Amino acid sequence: MMKRLGALILLPLTLAGTSAMFGVGAGDSVTHPPVLNSPDLTVHEWGTFTSLAGPDGRAVEWTPFSGPSDLPRFVTILNPSSIKTGPHGYLPVLRSTVRMETPVIYFYSGREQTVNASVRLPHGLITEWYPQARVPPVPAMTPLAKMTGGIAWNDVRISPLPRGQFPVEAGKSHYYAARETDASPVQVGSQHEKFLFYRGVASFPIPVSARVNQDRTIAVENTGTHDIGLFVLFEKRGGRLGYRVVRGSPRQVTLSRPVLTGDFESLRQDLQTALTGEGLYPREAAAMIETWRDSWFEEGTRLFYVIPRAGVDAILPLDIEPRPGDVVRVFVGRIEIVTPEMHTSASRRFRR
């Protein structure tokens, strides 16, 4: 379970331009072209931010690369010139408080057009991506909290019809589920895909806490500046699951552990309704749930919530040129909660 954990974040940041991402140095003279608009272009994005709650409910550091990669081999893993990777394609010593898992950017266009796209990740770095992109090198010996990561795709060709085949490898991977949408295919260089994919890690405090009380209830607190309109407490033990939904943007709420009499289809429907309510198309919401079905709904206790758009834009600024007519960004926060049952189970395994 721990190898799949990821990250969540909401910090106010200033949206900067993308000149540095496209190879322009700080000392270079830059002539900015007029801002171009593409009103017939629609951009949708979804992703997950995951953290691990400590005994006080706040996020603690952990090693998100403690197991082999769960991605196809055609996906690029980090920048080999910046941080040394392990023998199985992961970073065994890198620790972070947050893991940004599998954001995918979809484009919808009724005509062929070309765009530039870039994302910044302050206090973190981009670790995986596809298609090919520019990722700035990471300064040696720099703490993760002091990094400013980012990624940029130049000349993304969008077409209503596929120009080539999407890459596929033998064996199963949840990566492919994200293709099951009506989005326009994209091409970068010689690589073809249904979306732009990236992942990252970061290190800073999380503005949502989830603490286990002595009576085994879960105390949830939103310490951030943005209201959160939906919390879902999920638990699965011994193959049985239950969940509890809270709406209404509470700043503090104490949740009783759910009774384990729920079923996956009801949970799927409730989550899909919440995601489409935030602006995702139904097939996008279904693709997001299917992508993370194996980790969102595995054994354990976790808190989900939908991050407000303002929070997503603040921590993860996105820039598309020319400017789309509509942009939707829906990110789900996920907090893994260590319950007394998990401590007991771990102790029993250790005694064996």
C-alpha positions as a Markdown table, in Angstrom:
| # | Residue | x | y | z |
|---|---|---|---|---|
| 1 | Met | 0.0 | 0.0 | 0.0 |
| 2 | Met | 2.7 | 2.5 | 1.0 |
| 3 | Lys | 4.4 | 2.4 | -2.4 |
| 4 | Arg | 1.3 | 4.0 | -4.0 |
| 5 | Leu | 0.9 | 6.9 | -1.6 |
| 6 | Gly | 1.1 | 10.4 | -3.0 |
| 7 | Ala | 0.3 | 14.1 | -2.1 |
| 8 | Leu | -2.0 | 17.0 | -1.6 |
| 9 | Ile | -1.4 | 20.8 | -1.3 |
| 10 | Leu | -3.0 | 24.2 | -1.2 |
| 11 | Leu | -0.6 | 27.1 | -0.9 |
| 12 | Pro | -1.0 | 30.6 | -2.3 |
| 13 | Leu | 1.5 | 31.3 | -5.1 |
| 14 | Thr | 1.9 | 33.9 | -7.8 |
| 15 | Leu | 1.4 | 32.7 | -11.3 |
| 16 | Ala | 4.6 | 33.4 | -13.3 |
| 17 | Gly | 5.3 | 33.3 | -17.0 |
| 18 | Thr | 6.7 | 30.2 | -18.7 |
| 19 | Ser | 9.8 | 31.8 | -20.3 |
| 20 | Ala | 12.3 | 29.9 | -18.2 |
| 21 | Met | 10.5 | 26.6 | -18.9 |
| 22 | Phe | 11.0 | 27.2 | -22.6 |
| 23 | Gly | 14.7 | 27.8 | -22.3 |
| 24 | Val | 14.9 | 31.5 | -21.7 |
| 25 | Gly | 17.4 | 32.5 | -19.0 |
| 26 | Ala | 16.9 | 35.1 | -16.3 |
| 27 | Gly | 19.4 | 37.5 | -18.0 |
| 28 | Asp | 18.1 | 37.1 | -21.5 |
| 29 | Ser | 16.1 | 39.8 | -23.2 |
| 30 | Val | 12.6 | 38.6 | -23.9 |
| 31 | Thr | 10.1 | 40.0 | -26.4 |
| 32 | His | 6.6 | 38.8 | -25.3 |
| 33 | Pro | 4.2 | 38.2 | -28.2 |
| 34 | Pro | 0.6 | 39.2 | -27.8 |
| 35 | Val | -1.6 | 36.8 | -25.9 |
| 36 | Leu | -3.4 | 34.6 | -28.3 |
| 37 | Asn | -6.7 | 33.0 | -27.6 |
| 38 | Ser | -8.3 | 29.7 | -28.9 |
| 39 | Pro | -11.9 | 30.0 | -27.9 |
| 40 | Asp | -12.8 | 26.6 | -29.5 |
| 41 | Leu | -10.2 | 24.7 | -27.4 |
| 42 | Thr | -11.3 | 23.1 | -24.2 |
| 43 | Val | -8.8 | 21.8 | -21.6 |
| 44 | His | -9.7 | 19.4 | -18.8 |
| 45 | Glu | -7.4 | 18.0 | -16.1 |
| 46 | Trp | -7.7 | 15.6 | -13.2 |
| 47 | Gly | -5.2 | 14.4 | -10.7 |
| 48 | Thr | -4.7 | 13.2 | -7.1 |
| 49 | Phe | -2.6 | 14.6 | -4.2 |
| 50 | Thr | -1.9 | 12.1 | -1.5 |
| 51 | Ser | -0.3 | 12.4 | 2.0 |
| 52 | Leu | 0.2 | 10.3 | 5.0 |
| 53 | Ala | -1.2 | 11.5 | 8.4 |
| 54 | Gly | 1.0 | 11.2 | 11.5 |
| 55 | Pro | -0.3 | 10.7 | 15.1 |
| 56 | Asp | -1.3 | 14.4 | 15.3 |
| 57 | Gly | -3.2 | 14.3 | 12.0 |
| 58 | Arg | -0.6 | 16.3 | 10.1 |
| 59 | Ala | 1.3 | 15.1 | 7.1 |
| 60 | Val | 4.6 | 13.3 | 7.7 |
| 61 | Glu | 7.5 | 12.6 | 5.4 |
| 62 | Trp | 7.6 | 9.2 | 3.7 |
| 63 | Thr | 9.4 | 7.6 | 0.8 |
| 64 | Pro | 7.0 | 7.4 | -2.2 |
| 65 | Phe | 9.6 | 5.5 | -4.3 |
| 66 | Ser | 10.0 | 2.5 | -2.0 |
| 67 | Gly | 8.9 | 0.0 | -4.7 |
| 68 | Pro | 9.1 | -0.6 | -8.4 |
| 69 | Ser | 7.4 | 1.7 | -10.8 |
| 70 | Asp | 3.8 | 1.1 | -11.7 |
| 71 | Leu | 4.0 | 2.8 | -15.0 |
| 72 | Pro | 4.8 | 1.4 | -18.5 |
| 73 | Arg | 8.4 | 1.6 | -19.6 |
| 74 | Phe | 7.8 | 4.1 | -22.3 |
| 75 | Val | 7.1 | 6.7 | -19.6 |
| 76 | Thr | 10.1 | 8.9 | -18.7 |
| 77 | Ile | 11.1 | 8.6 | -15.1 |
| 78 | Leu | 12.7 | 11.7 | -13.7 |
| 79 | Asn | 15.6 | 13.6 | -15.2 |
| 80 | Pro | 18.6 | 11.2 | -15.1 |
| 81 | Ser | 21.0 | 14.1 | -15.1 |
| 82 | Ser | 19.6 | 15.5 | -11.8 |
| 83 | Ile | 19.0 | 12.7 | -9.3 |
| 84 | Lys | 20.3 | 9.2 | -9.3 |
| 85 | Thr | 17.7 | 6.6 | -9.7 |
| 86 | Gly | 17.6 | 3.1 | -8.2 |
| 87 | Pro | 18.1 | -0.1 | -10.2 |
| 88 | His | 14.4 | -0.7 | -10.7 |
| 89 | Gly | 13.5 | 2.8 | -11.8 |
| 90 | Tyr | 12.6 | 4.5 | -8.5 |
| 91 | Leu | 14.2 | 6.9 | -6.0 |
| 92 | Pro | 14.6 | 4.9 | -2.8 |
| 93 | Val | 16.0 | 7.7 | -0.7 |
| 94 | Leu | 13.8 | 10.6 | -1.7 |
| 95 | Arg | 11.4 | 11.6 | 1.1 |
| 96 | Ser | 8.5 | 14.0 | 0.7 |
| 97 | Thr | 5.3 | 15.0 | 2.5 |
| 98 | Val | 3.2 | 15.0 | -0.7 |
| 99 | Arg | 2.9 | 12.9 | -3.8 |
| 100 | Met | 1.2 | 14.4 | -6.9 |
| 101 | Glu | -0.2 | 11.3 | -8.7 |
| 102 | Thr | -1.0 | 11.0 | -12.3 |
| 103 | Pro | -2.4 | 14.4 | -13.4 |
| 104 | Val | -3.6 | 14.0 | -17.0 |
| 105 | Ile | -4.4 | 17.0 | -19.3 |
| 106 | Tyr | -7.1 | 16.4 | -22.0 |
| 107 | Phe | -7.6 | 18.6 | -25.0 |
| 108 | Tyr | -10.9 | 18.9 | -26.9 |
| 109 | Ser | -10.8 | 20.5 | -30.4 |
| 110 | Gly | -12.8 | 20.2 | -33.6 |
| 111 | Arg | -9.9 | 21.2 | -35.7 |
| 112 | Glu | -6.1 | 20.7 | -35.8 |
| 113 | Gln | -4.1 | 23.2 | -33.8 |
| 114 | Thr | -0.8 | 23.4 | -31.9 |
| 115 | Val | -0.3 | 24.6 | -28.3 |
| 116 | Asn | 2.4 | 25.0 | -25.7 |
| 117 | Ala | 1.7 | 23.7 | -22.2 |
| 118 | Ser | 3.6 | 24.1 | -19.0 |
| 119 | Val | 3.1 | 23.4 | -15.3 |
| 120 | Arg | 5.1 | 24.6 | -12.3 |
| 121 | Leu | 5.5 | 22.8 | -9.0 |
| 122 | Pro | 7.0 | 25.0 | -6.2 |
| 123 | His | 8.6 | 23.1 | -3.3 |
| 124 | Gly | 8.8 | 20.0 | -5.4 |
| 125 | Leu | 9.9 | 18.4 | -8.7 |
| 126 | Ile | 8.4 | 16.5 | -11.6 |
| 127 | Thr | 9.3 | 12.8 | -11.5 |
| 128 | Glu | 7.5 | 11.1 | -14.4 |
| 129 | Trp | 6.0 | 12.2 | -17.7 |
| 130 | Tyr | 4.8 | 11.3 | -21.2 |
| 131 | Pro | 5.0 | 12.4 | -24.0 |
| 132 | Gln | 8.5 | 13.9 | -24.2 |
| 133 | Ala | 8.8 | 17.3 | -22.5 |
| 134 | Arg | 11.3 | 19.8 | -21.0 |
| 135 | Val | 12.0 | 19.3 | -17.3 |
| 136 | Pro | 14.5 | 21.7 | -15.7 |
| 137 | Pro | 17.6 | 20.1 | -14.0 |
| 138 | Val | 17.5 | 19.8 | -10.3 |
| 139 | Pro | 20.4 | 21.5 | -8.4 |
| 140 | Ala | 22.5 | 19.0 | -6.5 |
| 141 | Met | 22.0 | 18.7 | -2.7 |
| 142 | Thr | 19.0 | 21.1 | -2.8 |
| 143 | Pro | 16.2 | 20.3 | -0.2 |
| 144 | Leu | 13.0 | 19.3 | -1.8 |
| 145 | Ala | 11.1 | 22.2 | -0.1 |
| 146 | Lys | 13.5 | 24.7 | -1.7 |
| 147 | Met | 13.1 | 23.4 | -5.3 |
| 148 | Thr | 10.8 | 24.8 | -7.9 |
| 149 | Gly | 10.0 | 22.0 | -10.3 |
| 150 | Gly | 8.2 | 22.2 | -13.6 |
| 151 | Ile | 7.5 | 20.7 | -17.0 |
| 152 | Ala | 6.8 | 22.1 | -20.4 |
| 153 | Trp | 5.6 | 20.6 | -23.7 |
| 154 | Asn | 6.4 | 22.6 | -26.9 |
| 155 | Asp | 4.4 | 22.2 | -30.1 |
| 156 | Val | 1.7 | 19.9 | -28.9 |
| 157 | Arg | -0.3 | 19.0 | -32.0 |
| 158 | Ile | -4.0 | 18.4 | -31.3 |
| 159 | Ser | -6.1 | 16.6 | -33.9 |
| 160 | Pro | -9.7 | 15.4 | -33.9 |
| 161 | Leu | -8.4 | 12.2 | -35.5 |
| 162 | Pro | -5.5 | 10.0 | -34.4 |
| 163 | Arg | -2.2 | 10.6 | -36.2 |
| 164 | Gly | -0.6 | 7.4 | -35.0 |
| 165 | Gln | -0.9 | 4.5 | -32.5 |
| 166 | Phe | -0.8 | 5.0 | -28.8 |
| 167 | Pro | 2.0 | 2.9 | -27.2 |
| 168 | Val | 1.0 | -0.3 | -25.4 |
| 169 | Glu | 3.1 | -2.8 | -23.5 |
| 170 | Ala | 2.3 | -6.4 | -22.5 |
| 171 | Gly | 0.7 | -6.8 | -19.1 |
| 172 | Lys | -1.8 | -4.7 | -17.2 |
| 173 | Ser | -1.3 | -1.1 | -16.1 |
| 174 | His | -3.8 | 1.4 | -14.7 |
| 175 | Tyr | -2.1 | 4.0 | -16.9 |
| 176 | Tyr | -4.2 | 3.0 | -19.9 |
| 177 | Ala | -7.6 | 3.6 | -18.2 |
| 178 | Ala | -7.1 | 7.4 | -18.6 |
| 179 | Arg | -7.4 | 6.9 | -22.4 |
| 180 | Glu | -11.1 | 5.9 | -22.2 |
| 181 | Thr | -12.4 | 9.4 | -22.9 |
| 182 | Asp | -13.6 | 11.5 | -25.9 |
| 183 | Ala | -10.5 | 13.8 | -25.8 |
| 184 | Ser | -8.6 | 14.7 | -29.0 |
| 185 | Pro | -5.4 | 12.8 | -29.5 |
| 186 | Val | -2.1 | 14.7 | -29.1 |
| 187 | Gln | 1.3 | 14.4 | -30.6 |
| 188 | Val | 4.6 | 15.7 | -29.3 |
| 189 | Gly | 7.5 | 15.0 | -31.6 |
| 190 | Ser | 7.0 | 11.4 | -32.7 |
| 191 | Gln | 5.1 | 10.3 | -29.6 |
| 192 | His | 1.3 | 10.0 | -29.6 |
| 193 | Glu | -1.1 | 9.9 | -26.7 |
| 194 | Lys | -4.6 | 10.8 | -25.6 |
| 195 | Phe | -3.4 | 13.3 | -23.0 |
| 196 | Leu | -0.3 | 14.9 | -21.4 |
| 197 | Phe | 0.8 | 12.9 | -18.3 |
| 198 | Tyr | 3.0 | 13.9 | -15.4 |
| 199 | Arg | 3.7 | 13.1 | -11.8 |
| 200 | Gly | 5.7 | 14.8 | -9.0 |
| 201 | Val | 6.6 | 15.0 | -5.3 |
| 202 | Ala | 6.8 | 18.0 | -3.0 |
| 203 | Ser | 7.5 | 18.8 | 0.6 |
| 204 | Phe | 5.5 | 21.4 | 2.6 |
| 205 | Pro | 2.8 | 21.3 | 5.2 |
| 206 | Ile | -0.7 | 20.0 | 4.2 |
| 207 | Pro | -3.6 | 22.3 | 5.1 |
| 208 | Val | -5.9 | 19.4 | 6.0 |
| 209 | Ser | -5.4 | 17.1 | 9.0 |
| 210 | Ala | -7.0 | 13.8 | 9.9 |
| 211 | Arg | -6.4 | 12.6 | 13.5 |
| 212 | Val | -7.5 | 9.4 | 15.1 |
| 213 | Asn | -9.1 | 10.2 | 18.5 |
| 214 | Gln | -9.0 | 7.9 | 21.5 |
| 215 | Asp | -12.6 | 6.8 | 20.8 |
| 216 | Arg | -11.4 | 5.9 | 17.3 |
| 217 | Thr | -13.4 | 8.7 | 15.6 |
| 218 | Ile | -11.5 | 10.8 | 13.0 |
| 219 | Ala | -11.1 | 14.5 | 13.7 |
| 220 | Val | -10.8 | 16.4 | 10.4 |
| 221 | Glu | -9.7 | 20.0 | 10.2 |
| 222 | Asn | -9.3 | 22.3 | 7.2 |
| 223 | Thr | -6.5 | 24.7 | 8.2 |
| 224 | Gly | -6.2 | 26.1 | 4.7 |
| 225 | Thr | -7.6 | 29.3 | 3.2 |
| 226 | His | -10.0 | 27.6 | 0.7 |
| 227 | Asp | -13.3 | 26.0 | 1.6 |
| 228 | Ile | -13.6 | 22.3 | 0.9 |
| 229 | Gly | -17.2 | 21.2 | 0.0 |
| 230 | Leu | -16.9 | 17.5 | 0.2 |
| 231 | Phe | -15.2 | 14.9 | 2.5 |
| 232 | Val | -15.4 | 11.2 | 2.1 |
| 233 | Leu | -14.1 | 8.9 | 4.8 |
| 234 | Phe | -13.5 | 5.4 | 3.4 |
| 235 | Glu | -12.5 | 2.2 | 5.2 |
| 236 | Lys | -12.0 | -1.4 | 4.1 |
| 237 | Arg | -11.1 | -4.3 | 6.3 |
| 238 | Gly | -11.2 | -8.0 | 5.6 |
| 239 | Gly | -12.7 | -7.4 | 2.1 |
| 240 | Arg | -15.6 | -5.4 | 3.5 |
| 241 | Leu | -16.0 | -1.6 | 2.9 |
| 242 | Gly | -17.9 | 1.4 | 4.2 |
| 243 | Tyr | -17.8 | 5.1 | 3.6 |
| 244 | Arg | -19.2 | 8.3 | 5.1 |
| 245 | Val | -19.9 | 11.5 | 3.1 |
| 246 | Val | -19.8 | 15.0 | 4.5 |
| 247 | Arg | -20.8 | 18.1 | 2.5 |
| 248 | Gly | -21.2 | 21.8 | 3.4 |
| 249 | Ser | -17.6 | 23.1 | 3.7 |
| 250 | Pro | -17.0 | 22.5 | 7.5 |
| 251 | Arg | -13.8 | 23.8 | 8.9 |
| 252 | Gln | -13.8 | 21.1 | 11.6 |
| 253 | Val | -15.7 | 17.9 | 11.8 |
| 254 | Thr | -15.5 | 14.7 | 13.8 |
| 255 | Leu | -16.4 | 11.5 | 11.8 |
| 256 | Ser | -17.4 | 8.2 | 13.2 |
| 257 | Arg | -15.8 | 5.3 | 11.4 |
| 258 | Pro | -18.1 | 3.9 | 8.7 |
| 259 | Val | -20.0 | 0.7 | 9.1 |
| 260 | Leu | -18.5 | -1.9 | 6.7 |
| 261 | Thr | -21.8 | -2.7 | 4.9 |
| 262 | Gly | -21.2 | -0.6 | 1.8 |
| 263 | Asp | -20.7 | -1.7 | -1.8 |
| 264 | Phe | -18.3 | -0.5 | -4.4 |
| 265 | Glu | -20.9 | 0.5 | -7.0 |
| 266 | Ser | -22.6 | 2.9 | -4.7 |
| 267 | Leu | -19.3 | 4.5 | -3.8 |
| 268 | Arg | -18.3 | 4.7 | -7.5 |
| 269 | Gln | -21.6 | 6.5 | -8.3 |
| 270 | Asp | -21.2 | 8.9 | -5.4 |
| 271 | Leu | -17.7 | 9.8 | -6.4 |
| 272 | Gln | -18.5 | 10.1 | -10.1 |
| 273 | Thr | -21.4 | 12.4 | -9.3 |
| 274 | Ala | -19.0 | 14.6 | -7.2 |
| 275 | Leu | -16.4 | 14.7 | -10.0 |
| 276 | Thr | -18.9 | 15.6 | -12.7 |
| 277 | Gly | -20.3 | 18.2 | -10.4 |
| 278 | Glu | -16.9 | 19.9 | -10.4 |
| 279 | Gly | -16.9 | 20.0 | -14.2 |
| 280 | Leu | -15.4 | 16.8 | -15.5 |
| 281 | Tyr | -17.1 | 15.0 | -18.3 |
| 282 | Pro | -18.7 | 11.6 | -17.3 |
| 283 | Arg | -16.1 | 9.5 | -19.2 |
| 284 | Glu | -13.3 | 11.6 | -17.6 |
| 285 | Ala | -14.7 | 11.0 | -14.1 |
| 286 | Ala | -15.1 | 7.3 | -14.8 |
| 287 | Ala | -11.5 | 7.1 | -16.2 |
| 288 | Met | -10.1 | 8.8 | -13.0 |
| 289 | Ile | -11.9 | 6.4 | -10.7 |
| 290 | Glu | -10.8 | 3.4 | -12.7 |
| 291 | Thr | -7.2 | 4.6 | -12.8 |
| 292 | Trp | -7.0 | 4.7 | -9.0 |
| 293 | Arg | -9.4 | 1.9 | -8.2 |
| 294 | Asp | -6.6 | -0.5 | -7.0 |
| 295 | Ser | -5.1 | 2.0 | -4.6 |
| 296 | Trp | -8.0 | 4.3 | -3.6 |
| 297 | Phe | -10.1 | 1.3 | -2.5 |
| 298 | Glu | -7.6 | -1.2 | -1.1 |
| 299 | Glu | -7.5 | -2.3 | 2.5 |
| 300 | Gly | -7.1 | 0.6 | 5.0 |
| 301 | Thr | -8.6 | 3.9 | 6.1 |
| 302 | Arg | -8.3 | 7.1 | 4.1 |
| 303 | Leu | -10.0 | 10.5 | 3.7 |
| 304 | Phe | -10.8 | 11.9 | 0.3 |
| 305 | Tyr | -11.8 | 15.4 | -0.6 |
| 306 | Val | -12.2 | 17.6 | -3.7 |
| 307 | Ile | -9.6 | 20.4 | -3.8 |
| 308 | Pro | -11.1 | 23.8 | -4.8 |
| 309 | Arg | -10.0 | 25.1 | -8.2 |
| 310 | Ala | -8.4 | 28.1 | -6.6 |
| 311 | Gly | -6.2 | 25.8 | -4.5 |
| 312 | Val | -5.2 | 23.7 | -7.5 |
| 313 | Asp | -4.2 | 26.9 | -9.5 |
| 314 | Ala | -2.3 | 28.2 | -6.5 |
| 315 | Ile | -0.1 | 25.2 | -5.9 |
| 316 | Leu | 0.2 | 23.9 | -9.5 |
| 317 | Pro | 0.0 | 26.8 | -12.0 |
| 318 | Leu | -0.9 | 25.7 | -15.5 |
| 319 | Asp | -0.3 | 27.7 | -18.6 |
| 320 | Ile | -1.6 | 26.9 | -22.1 |
| 321 | Glu | -0.7 | 29.1 | -25.1 |
| 322 | Pro | -2.8 | 30.0 | -27.0 |
| 323 | Arg | -5.3 | 30.4 | -24.2 |
| 324 | Pro | -8.2 | 27.9 | -24.2 |
| 325 | Gly | -11.8 | 29.0 | -24.2 |
| 326 | Asp | -12.5 | 26.8 | -21.2 |
| 327 | Val | -10.3 | 25.1 | -18.6 |
| 328 | Val | -11.5 | 22.6 | -15.9 |
| 329 | Arg | -9.1 | 21.3 | -13.2 |
| 330 | Val | -10.4 | 18.7 | -10.7 |
| 331 | Phe | -8.0 | 17.3 | -8.1 |
| 332 | Val | -8.8 | 14.8 | -5.4 |
| 333 | Gly | -7.0 | 15.0 | -2.1 |
| 334 | Arg | -6.2 | 11.7 | -0.4 |
| 335 | Ile | -5.0 | 11.3 | 3.2 |
| 336 | Glu | -3.9 | 7.8 | 4.4 |
| 337 | Ile | -4.8 | 7.4 | 8.0 |
| 338 | Val | -3.0 | 4.9 | 10.3 |
| 339 | Thr | -5.7 | 3.4 | 12.6 |
| 340 | Pro | -5.2 | 1.3 | 15.7 |
| 341 | Glu | -6.2 | -1.8 | 13.7 |
| 342 | Met | -3.3 | -1.1 | 11.3 |
| 343 | His | -0.9 | -0.9 | 14.3 |
| 344 | Thr | -2.2 | -4.1 | 15.7 |
| 345 | Ser | -1.9 | -5.9 | 12.4 |
| 346 | Ala | 1.7 | -4.7 | 11.9 |
| 347 | Ser | 2.6 | -5.8 | 15.4 |
| 348 | Arg | 1.2 | -9.3 | 14.8 |
| 349 | Arg | 3.2 | -9.7 | 11.6 |
| 350 | Phe | 6.3 | -8.5 | 13.3 |
| 351 | Arg | 5.9 | -11.1 | 16.2 |
| 352 | Arg | 5.6 | -13.9 | 13.6 |
